[in-house]
Amino acid sequence: MPVPAHAPSPPDHRDLGNSLDLFHFQDDAPGMVFWHPRGLTIYRVLAEAARRHCHAEDYSEVMTPQVLRDSIWERSGHWTHYREDMFRFDDGKEPVALKPVSCPGHLEIVRRRQLSYRDLPLRISEFGLVHRHEPSGSLHGLFRLRQFTQDDGHIWCLPEQLDAEVKGFATGLMAFYRAFGFGDFDVKLSTRPTSRVGDEALWTRAESLLGGAASEAGLAWSEQPGGGAFYGPKLEFSLRDAWGRLWQCGTIQLDLVLPERFGVQYASSDGTCKVPMMLHRALFGSLERFMGVLLEHSGGRLDPWLAPEQVRVLPVSESHGPQARALAGVLDGSNLRVGVDNDPGTLALRVHRAHADGVPFVVILGQREIDSGTATLRERAGEHRTLLQEQVAVVLARQCSPPQ
């Protein structure tokens, strides 16, 4: 839905990162993030959400090296088609590079397995730190970095399994995005770029297969000529935020080239060795970039399950501090992210500070509450209610739990 002309400007995630004490940037590490404790908490919550999603969809998590020699990158095609975007150096023996993607490492893991058609589809994933030599003028907060975390995943499947895998990914992705408050997205089929590997017939086949699979999944997609990866076409999923802007995040790419280059094969039902189809896919694309989009989409008022501090306990006066800390310990034991503000200042000022810090719930504890064994629970929007202290953890744990 278009944003009205009189609507305020979107918040800048860099300003939110500063005001909410989440992260910062400095010239000593261009295009890289200094994570503060609160920002790292959000980072971990996002990673765990993706891990839960991957586990539910039968992915096995792996980890691959940061530095690989040029023989790997020559085989994958990155040395020819992506070299200028890589951080390269010499290890004293031969050229090496920091990985910009995790797929070559994943191919090396799968190549060592004695795959049968019964093992397919095979799905693996990695939260891989990657480095890309982005021009300094293009760096932009969390949106364009040189070091970031890619939620890289790959699927090896039989030809007849392709449609189901693309459909399963797209269906799961829509549910995944809805949990973060995104209900509208755009889908593009990005086709063969100028610099690519594989012949024209292979690209025609790959584009036809992926487009057909997208249509079978019920996706309304449009073509984006020349936007594919050098090894295959891709579907790009762009989220529409609260301000009407589109952000490219998730992707699934069909690769008919790299499995053969890396010698990945499976024993088919007739006993012959065949090369499986390979899908590259990501939910966030870049975890950092997704966080930046999420911060601007929400204006820093993250849903309770995402907030770095979910509840703050406020004693009415300093004399109520011990009881407030005891209640905070109970909430912490219920896996809630909790803080206590017993600083000097009025209660109203501390309530305002909690909400300015993005804390969705405040628990107020004064003499009246202590005498009655209760606590006042105040929500970000201003609603408040009185609960028995033993109920507070139960109510907050339910309201702060991740969407199912």
Residue pairs with C-beta under 8 A, 6 or more apart in sequence:
1 184
1 244
2 244
3 243
3 244
7 243
10 241
10 243
10 245
10 296
11 295
11 296
11 299
11 300
12 141
12 296
13 141
13 142
13 143
13 291
13 292
13 293
13 295
13 296
14 25
14 141
14 142
16 22
16 295
16 296
16 299
16 300
17 23
17 24
17 39
17 141
17 142
17 295
18 24
19 300
19 356
20 38
20 39
20 300
20 308
20 357
20 358
21 36
21 38
21 39
21 357
22 35
22 36
22 38
22 39
22 42
22 295
22 308
23 33
23 34
23 35
23 36
23 39
23 142
24 33
24 34
24 36
25 32
25 33
25 34
25 141
26 34
30 136
30 139
30 146
31 134
31 136
31 139
31 144
31 145
31 146
31 147
32 145
32 146
32 147
33 39
33 142
33 145
33 147
33 288
35 43
37 308
38 308
38 309
39 308
41 308
41 309
41 337
42 291
42 302
42 306
42 308
43 149
43 287
43 288
43 291
45 305
45 306
45 308
46 284
46 287
46 290
46 291
46 306
47 127
47 149
47 151
47 287
49 176
49 179
49 402
50 127
50 151
50 176
50 283
50 284
50 287
51 61
51 127
52 402
53 172
53 176
53 283
54 61
54 123
54 125
54 153
56 172
57 123
57 168
57 172
58 123
59 123
59 124
59 125
59 153
60 123
60 124
60 125
61 124
61 125
61 126
61 127
62 105
62 106
62 109
62 124
62 125
62 126
63 126
63 128
64 99
64 102
64 105
64 106
64 108
64 109
64 126
64 128
65 99
65 105
66 98
66 99
66 129
66 131
67 91
67 96
67 97
67 98
67 99
68 96
68 97
68 99
68 104
68 105
69 91
69 94
69 95
69 96
70 79
70 94
70 95
70 96
70 97
71 94
72 104
72 108
73 79
73 83
73 86
73 97
73 104
74 80
75 104
75 261
75 262
76 103
76 104
76 107
76 231
76 258
76 261
76 262
77 197
77 230
77 231
77 257
77 258
77 261
78 86
78 97
78 100
78 101
78 104
80 197
81 195
81 196
81 197
81 230
82 100
82 230
84 133
85 100
85 132
85 133
85 134
86 97
86 98
86 100
86 131
86 132
86 133
87 97
87 98
87 131
87 132
87 133
87 146
88 95
88 96
88 97
89 95
89 96
89 97
90 96
98 130
98 131
99 105
99 128
99 130
99 131
100 130
100 131
100 132
101 128
101 130
101 150
101 152
102 126
102 128
102 130
102 150
102 152
103 152
103 154
103 258
103 280
104 258
104 262
105 126
105 128
106 124
106 126
106 152
106 154
107 154
107 258
107 259
107 262
107 264
108 262
109 124
110 122
110 124
110 154
110 156
110 264
111 262
111 263
111 264
113 119
113 122
114 267
115 122
115 156
115 264
115 265
115 266
115 267
115 276
116 266
116 267
117 158
117 266
117 267
117 268
117 269
119 266
120 156
120 157
120 158
120 161
120 266
120 276
121 155
121 156
121 157
121 158
121 161
121 165
122 155
122 156
122 157
122 276
123 153
123 154
123 155
124 153
124 154
125 151
125 152
125 153
125 154
126 151
126 152
126 153
127 149
127 150
127 151
127 152
127 287
128 149
128 150
128 152
129 147
129 148
129 149
130 147
130 148
130 149
130 150
130 152
131 146
131 147
132 146
133 146
134 144
134 145
134 146
138 144
139 145
139 146
141 292
142 286
142 288
142 289
142 291
142 292
143 289
143 292
143 293
144 289
145 286
145 288
145 289
148 286
148 287
148 288
148 289
149 286
149 287
149 288
150 282
150 284
150 285
150 286
150 287
151 282
151 283
151 284
151 285
151 287
152 280
152 282
153 280
153 281
153 282
153 283
154 278
154 279
154 280
154 281
155 165
155 169
155 278
155 279
155 281
156 259
156 264
156 266
156 276
156 277
156 278
156 279
157 165
157 276
157 277
157 279
158 276
158 277
159 277
161 277
162 209
162 213
162 254
162 277
162 279
163 212
163 213
163 216
163 217
165 213
165 279
166 210
166 213
166 214
166 216
166 217
166 235
166 252
166 279
167 213
167 216
167 217
167 218
169 252
169 279
169 281
170 214
170 217
170 218
170 219
170 235
170 237
170 252
171 217
173 237
173 250
173 283
174 185
176 283
177 183
177 185
177 237
177 239
177 249
177 250
178 403
179 402
179 403
180 294
180 303
180 306
181 297
181 298
181 303
182 239
182 240
182 241
182 297
184 239
184 240
185 237
185 238
185 239
185 240
186 237
186 238
186 240
186 246
187 214
187 219
187 220
187 221
187 222
187 235
187 236
187 237
187 238
188 221
188 222
188 223
188 224
188 227
188 235
188 236
188 238
189 207
189 210
189 211
189 214
189 221
189 222
189 223
189 224
189 233
189 234
189 235
190 224
190 226
190 227
190 228
190 229
190 233
190 234
190 235
190 236
191 203
191 207
191 223
191 224
191 225
191 226
191 227
191 228
191 233
192 203
192 207
192 226
192 228
192 233
193 226
193 227
193 228
193 229
193 230
194 226
195 230
196 203
196 228
196 230
196 231
197 230
197 231
197 257
198 206
198 231
198 232
198 256
198 257
202 256
202 257
203 232
203 233
205 256
206 232
206 233
206 254
206 255
206 256
207 228
207 233
209 254
210 232
210 233
210 234
210 235
210 253
210 254
211 221
211 233
213 254
214 221
214 235
215 221
219 235
221 235
224 236
227 234
227 236
228 234
228 253
229 253
229 255
229 280
231 253
231 255
231 257
231 258
232 253
232 254
232 255
232 256
232 257
232 280
233 253
233 254
234 251
234 252
234 253
234 254
234 280
235 251
235 252
235 253
236 248
236 250
236 251
237 248
237 249
237 250
237 251
238 246
238 247
238 248
238 249
239 246
239 247
239 249
239 293
240 246
240 247
241 247
241 293
241 296
241 297
242 297
242 298
242 299
243 296
243 297
247 289
247 293
248 285
249 282
249 283
249 284
249 285
249 289
249 290
249 293
250 281
250 282
250 283
250 284
250 285
251 280
251 281
251 282
251 285
252 279
252 280
252 281
253 279
253 280
253 281
254 277
254 278
254 279
255 277
255 278
255 279
255 280
256 277
256 278
258 278
259 275
259 276
259 277
259 278
260 275
264 275
264 276
264 278
265 273
265 274
265 275
265 276
266 273
266 274
266 275
266 276
267 273
268 274
284 290
294 302
294 306
295 302
300 358
301 358
301 360
301 380
302 308
302 358
302 360
303 360
304 310
304 360
304 361
304 399
304 400
305 400
305 401
305 402
305 403
307 337
307 358
307 359
307 360
307 400
308 337
308 358
309 337
309 338
309 339
309 357
309 358
309 359
310 336
310 337
310 338
310 359
310 360
310 361
310 396
310 400
311 331
311 336
311 337
311 338
311 339
311 359
311 360
311 361
311 362
311 363
311 396
311 400
312 338
312 339
312 340
312 341
312 354
312 357
312 359
312 361
312 362
312 363
313 324
313 325
313 327
313 328
313 331
313 338
313 339
313 340
313 341
313 362
313 363
313 365
314 324
314 340
314 341
314 342
314 347
314 350
314 351
314 354
314 362
314 363
314 364
314 365
315 321
315 323
315 324
315 340
315 342
315 365
315 366
316 347
316 364
316 365
316 366
316 367
317 366
318 342
318 344
320 365
320 366
320 367
320 370
321 340
321 342
323 365
323 370
324 340
324 342
324 365
325 340
325 342
327 363
327 365
327 375
327 389
327 392
328 338
328 339
328 340
330 389
330 392
330 393
331 338
331 363
331 392
331 393
331 396
332 338
333 393
334 393
334 394
334 396
334 397
335 397
336 393
336 396
336 397
336 400
339 359
341 350
341 353
341 354
343 350
347 364
351 362
351 364
351 378
354 362
355 362
355 380
359 380
360 379
360 380
360 400
361 377
361 378
361 379
361 380
361 396
361 399
361 400
362 377
362 378
363 375
363 376
363 377
363 378
363 392
364 375
364 376
364 378
365 375
365 376
369 375
369 376
369 386
369 389
373 388
373 389
374 386
374 387
374 388
374 389
375 386
375 387
375 388
375 389
375 392
376 384
376 385
376 386
376 387
377 384
377 385
377 386
377 387
377 392
377 395
377 396
378 384
387 395
